[in-house]
Structure formats: structure tokens, C-alpha cells
Amino acid sequence: LIKELQPEALIAICGPDVRWVGNEDGYARETEWSVQDASPDHHPGVSGQVWYPAECDVSIRPGWFWHAAEDAKVKTLEHLMDIYHKSVGRNSVLLLNVPPNDEGLLADPDVARLREFRAEIDRRFATDLAAGNGAVAPLTDGSTDTFWTPEDDAMPATVEVELGGPRSFGMCVLTEHIAEGQRIERYSLAARVDGDWQTIADGTTIGHKKIDRFAPVTGDAVRLRVEASRGRPMIRALSLFAGA
């Protein structure tokens, strides 16, 4: 009935459009594919694979409903940021529950924490140290329409971004060009420090967004090495940030 009345509506959890991640803690898996085998229960009559991204649902409070006794138990900013990195930063959608109180309003402690949460996200991701740098423009130009892809399907595929001088960073955000699907199965990141390449992170899936956090390094270039991919990789963006 929903699809009949609102064909563009997205149905989550038990629907065909958005997949429940499997817990109510707000955490996705380290390896999270938006491409999934069609489910007989959720995709009747559909065979093969479908686009079925995960949604991480979690409450800002201990439970899903408001209780005055829990006004002092709103999740800490540190906890919310950990959830953000392990949901949004792991190719998933974050649904943060904020329950109304007995006046039909959002409680003051919840609102205050939400404002802190927004401000901290903005702070951490305010300055992209790779923006506009290097000859690989599609990775650093900030456009949602451009992307880098290797010349052939051979693996591994490597791309380097010059930073125009030493930069200190402890976080990298990678984004695939998901208009053409999710493809990367395994990758690694390295920084050039005093002329030597040092591995700083490795992972599996990227998808819409993968946030890697690591011990801060000071380097003048970063290298992405795609080691396995379902088809030719297409990377829309590589961004570097100072970290927490």
C-alpha cells in the first residue's frame, strides 16, 4: 500500500529499501555491503542482488522512550561520536532516536547534546587537508560528479595524492562513486613521511563513506592502494583531517 500511494517512499527495517543492521547499539560491521542478495521476505519475486544499505538505529537515551529519571543518562558526546564513526563512517545510515517528553517536546538535555553533537561533527570535518591538492583532481575537487578510476581492471590499483608540503592528519574519509555501485573489497592507505611510505590504515568495504582513524602522522603525500574490487574501482573523494 505504501508503494502504491508513495512510490518513492523508503521502507526500512522490514521493508525492501533499507536494511536493519542487526543491533540497536548504532554500530555497523567493519565490512558493510550495500549490495546484498535479494531476500525472499523483503524482495519477493526478485532474484540476484539488490541495493539494500544498512541503517543503524540507536537511542540518545538508555531506552526508546522518555523518562524523567533518565534526563541525566543521555549518551555522552564521546559515545555519540563513536557511534557516528562506526555507523556513518562504515557505509551505513544513522537513525538517532530522540523521544518526546510528556509535554510533546524534546527534553532540554537531549537538545543540548544534539547541538554539541552537530558542532563536534562540524569541527572534526571542517578542514580537508587534501582539498584542491595534487594532480588527481577528481579525488580532491569536492565535486559529487567526478571520480578517479584506474586505466584497466588490473589489481592492485594505486593512486597518490600530493599534499603540497607536510601536513599532519589522523583521519581519512574515502567515498566511492556509488551511482555506479559499491565495488571495493579491500584497500590500504599509506602516508609518505620523510620520503618513506608508511601504512596508516587498511580496510575492506568503502561504499558511500568510510572513515579511517589512525595515529596522527605528518606526511607530504598519501597513497590509496585498492587490492581487490568487484569490477574497476571508482573513487569519488579522498579527504584528510586532523582527527579528534
N, C-alpha and C positions, 0 to 999 in steps of 0.2 A: 504494500500500500504506500509506503514511504517513497519507493522508486516511482510509483505511478503518479503521485502527487508532486513530488520534488525530485526529478530525475538526477539533479546534480548534488543532492544531499549525500553526505558521507555517513555511513553507519559503522560505528566502532564496536569493539568487544565481541559481540556475537554476530556482527554483520560482515558483509563481503568486502568492505573497503579498507578498514583499519583493524589491525590485529592486536589483541591484548598481549603484552609482553610476557605475562605469566606470573607476575607478582604485584604486590601493592606497595612496594618499597621505593618505586621510582627508578629502578636500575635496569638497564638493558644489558645484554650479553656483550662480551668483548667482540665477538663475531656476530653481527646482526645483519641479516639479509632482508632487504625489502622485496626481493624476488623470491616467491615461495611456490611450492607445488599447490595446485588448486585443491581446496578441501571439499569433499562431498557435502559436508554440513553447511559450509559457508558459500560455496560456489557450485551449486547444483547444476549439472549439465555442462560444466566447464572442464576441459581436460588440459593438461600441460601446466605451464607456470603462469602466475599472475603477479601483478604489482600489489603487495599486501604489507605495507610498512607497519612497524610496531609502534604502539602507544604505551608509554609508561605513566600509569596513574598512581598518585600518591596524595595524601592529605597534608596540609600545612600543620595540622594538629595530630594528636595521637590517634584519633578516630575520624570518621567521616562527618560527624555531626558536631554542632557547637554545644559546649557545656561550660558554664561559668568557671567551674573548678579547673578547667584546662587553659584558662587565659594565660597562665604562666608557663604553659607547656608547648607553646608554639615552637616549631622547629627553628633551630639557630640558623643564622646566616651561613655559617660554615657548613652545616648539614645541607642546606638548600643548594649551595654552590657545588657540593659534592654530587648531589642528585643531578644538577644541571650538566656537569661534565660527564656523568655516566648515563645520561639519557639523550639529551640533545647532542652531546659530544660522542655518542655511539650510534649515530644514524637512526634516532628514534624521535617521536613526538612526545613532549612532556605535557601531561594534563595535571595541573596542580589544583587540588580541591581546596576551596576556601568557603566554609559553610556559613550561612547567615545565622545571626543570633535570634533571640526570641522577640526582637523588635523588627525582624526582617532586614537587618543591616549587617554589614561586615564589621566584626569586632575590631576595636582600635588596635589591639596588639597584632592582629593579622595584617591590618592595613599598614602599620608601621614597618612590619617585617617585609611585606611586599615592596614597599618603597626602597628599603635597604637592598633587597634582592636585585631590583632593577638597576639601582645605582652601582652595585658591585659588578654586575654583568657589563654595564657600560664602561666602567673603569678598566676592567681587565682587557676588554677588546677595543679600547679607544684608539690605539696607535698601532697600525700594522707596519712593522719594521721592514717588510718586503715590498710594500706598495710602491709601484712605479719603478722598481729597481730591476736591473738585469735586462738581458736581451730576449727573455722568454715572456713577452708582453701578455699573452693570454692568461698566464698564471697570476699576474700581479697588477692587471689594469683595472680591477674592480668591476668588470663587466659580467653580467649574467649570461651573455650570449656567446662569449668566446671561450675557447678551451685549448689545451695542449694535448696532442696525441702523437705518438711516435710514427715514423715513416712506414713501418711494417709491423707484423704481428710477432716478431721475434722477442723472446723473453730471455733475460731481463731487459726492461726498458728503463733508461736513465735520463733524467733532466736535471740541470743545475741552474740555480738562481744566484747570480752575483748580487751582493748587497751594497756595493759601492764603498766598502770600508768595514771595519769591525763593528758588529752590533751584538748587544747582549740580549739573549732571549731564552725563555724556558717553556715555551708553548708554541705548538704549530697546529694550524687548522687547515685540513685538506677537504676539498669538495669535488665530487665527481660531477660530470655533466649528465645528470640523471634523466634529462629529456631523452637520452639515448640508452637509458637503462643503468643498472648497477653492475659493475664488471670486475673490479679489482678484488683479488682473493688474498694477496699477500704483498707487503711492501716494507721498506725500511727507509729511515731518514738519517742523514749524516751531515755534520757541520764541518767546515774547513777552519781549523784552529791553528794559527801559526804555520800555515802551509800543509798541515796534515789533516786527513779526513778522519773524523771520529763519529762512530754510530751513536745517535742520541735517542732513537726510538725505532720500534718496529711494530707492525700490526697486521691485521688480516683485512677485514672489510672497511670501506670508507663510506660510500653512498652519499647521501645528502650532506653529511658533515661528520668529520672525525676530528676530535680534539686530542692531541697527544701532549701530555705534560711530562717534563723531564728536568733533571738538574740543570740550572742555567749555565749556558756556555756563551763565550764571546767568539764569534766567527765572522768571516767576511763572505761566506757563501754557504748555501745549503743544497744538498743533493737528495732528490727523491728517486728511489730505485724500486720499480714495480717488478716483483719477482714472479708473480703468477696472476693471470687475468682471464676472465671469460670473454674472450674477444679483445680487440685492440683497446687499451685504456684511454679514457678521455677525462682529463683533469681540468676542472673549471677554475680552481683557485688554490693557491698555496700562500698562507698568511702566517706571519711570525709575530709573537707578542712577548712582552717581558715576563708574563706569568703572574701568579698570585701575589 
